[in-house]
């Protein structure tokens, strides 16, 4: 009601926190509309309105803390030639304690999958060089995707990485310990330097994170399946 709207301001006890939350929501919507425009589900005017609103509050998209680290991860992958098929992607997640964890794509996994495993290792206090996914599990998935289903890539998306982690857990104590840390990722902030694949999108949604992405495709094939 009008009365409720008029009285809403009196419920604000921390104006600075509310302003910051509002700015972050504007930035999230800015990225969302840019991606929807790239995918053909939003028009240019919607993007322009988001850009205008962002300009009115005097902020840049990079004010979202995870944006720059994700892009830097992609740039690092490019410099080290660690991408896949000459495409270099980065992902970043900000943990609840403020620590920033990144990941990049490779022939073995998507950037979001790399980011996830790195974040779980950090939370579980496991060495960075420790493998959470068994080589036999990765090879089995590769054989299924490429040899049996004639897929072009064996790279694990986030949903597949979560399944691989659960399969590895019964025989790998480190994987089991890491898997127990998954609930701690809920409501964390995530940014990808590219539009997530369907498998990445499903995995991110199940993790319960707040995700944004740049409006760039992570594949030369624009038919998303």
Long-range contacts (C-beta under 8 A, 24 or more apart in sequence): 22-57, 23-57, 23-59, 23-63, 24-63, 24-64, 26-50, 26-53, 26-54, 26-57, 26-59, 27-54, 27-59, 27-61, 27-63, 27-64, 27-212, 28-64, 28-210, 28-212, 30-54, 30-61, 31-61, 31-64, 31-191, 31-212, 31-213, 31-214, 31-215, 32-212, 34-214, 34-215, 35-195, 35-213, 35-214, 35-215, 37-215, 38-195, 38-215, 38-216, 38-217, 39-195, 64-189, 64-191, 64-212, 65-94, 65-100, 65-189, 66-92, 66-93, 66-94, 66-100, 66-189, 66-190, 66-191, 66-212, 67-92, 67-191, 67-212, 69-100, 69-102, 69-191, 70-102, 70-191, 70-192, 70-193, 70-214, 71-193, 71-214, 72-102, 73-102, 73-103, 73-104, 73-111, 73-193, 74-104, 74-111, 74-193, 74-194, 76-104, 77-104, 77-105, 77-106, 77-111, 82-106, 84-153, 84-155, 85-153, 85-219, 85-220, 87-218, 87-219, 87-220, 89-192, 89-193, 89-194, 89-218, 90-192, 90-193, 91-115, 91-190, 91-191, 91-192, 91-193, 92-190, 92-191, 93-119, 93-185, 93-188, 93-189, 93-190, 93-209, 94-188, 94-189, 94-190, 95-119, 95-122, 95-123, 95-184, 95-185, 95-188, 96-184, 96-187, 96-188, 105-155, 105-218, 106-155, 107-153, 107-154, 107-155, 108-138, 108-154, 108-155, 108-156, 109-155, 109-156, 109-157, 109-161, 110-155, 110-156, 110-157, 110-158, 110-161, 110-197, 110-199, 110-200, 110-218, 111-192, 111-193, 111-194, 111-218, 112-157, 112-158, 112-190, 112-192, 112-196, 112-200, 112-203, 112-204, 113-156, 113-157, 113-158, 113-160, 113-161, 113-200, 113-203, 115-190, 116-158, 116-161, 116-162, 116-185, 116-203, 116-207, 117-161, 117-165, 117-178, 119-185, 120-165, 120-178, 120-179, 120-181, 120-182, 121-178, 123-178, 123-181, 123-184, 123-185, 124-174, 124-177, 124-178, 124-180, 124-181, 126-174, 126-177, 126-178, 130-174, 132-165, 132-168, 132-172, 132-174, 132-175, 132-178, 133-161, 133-164, 133-165, 133-168, 133-175, 134-167, 134-168, 134-171, 134-172, 134-175, 137-164, 137-167, 137-168, 138-164, 152-221, 157-197, 157-198, 157-199, 157-200, 157-203, 158-196, 158-199, 158-200, 158-202, 158-203, 158-204, 159-199, 159-200, 159-202, 159-203, 159-206, 160-199, 161-203, 162-203, 162-206, 182-207, 185-209, 194-218, 197-224, 198-224, 198-225
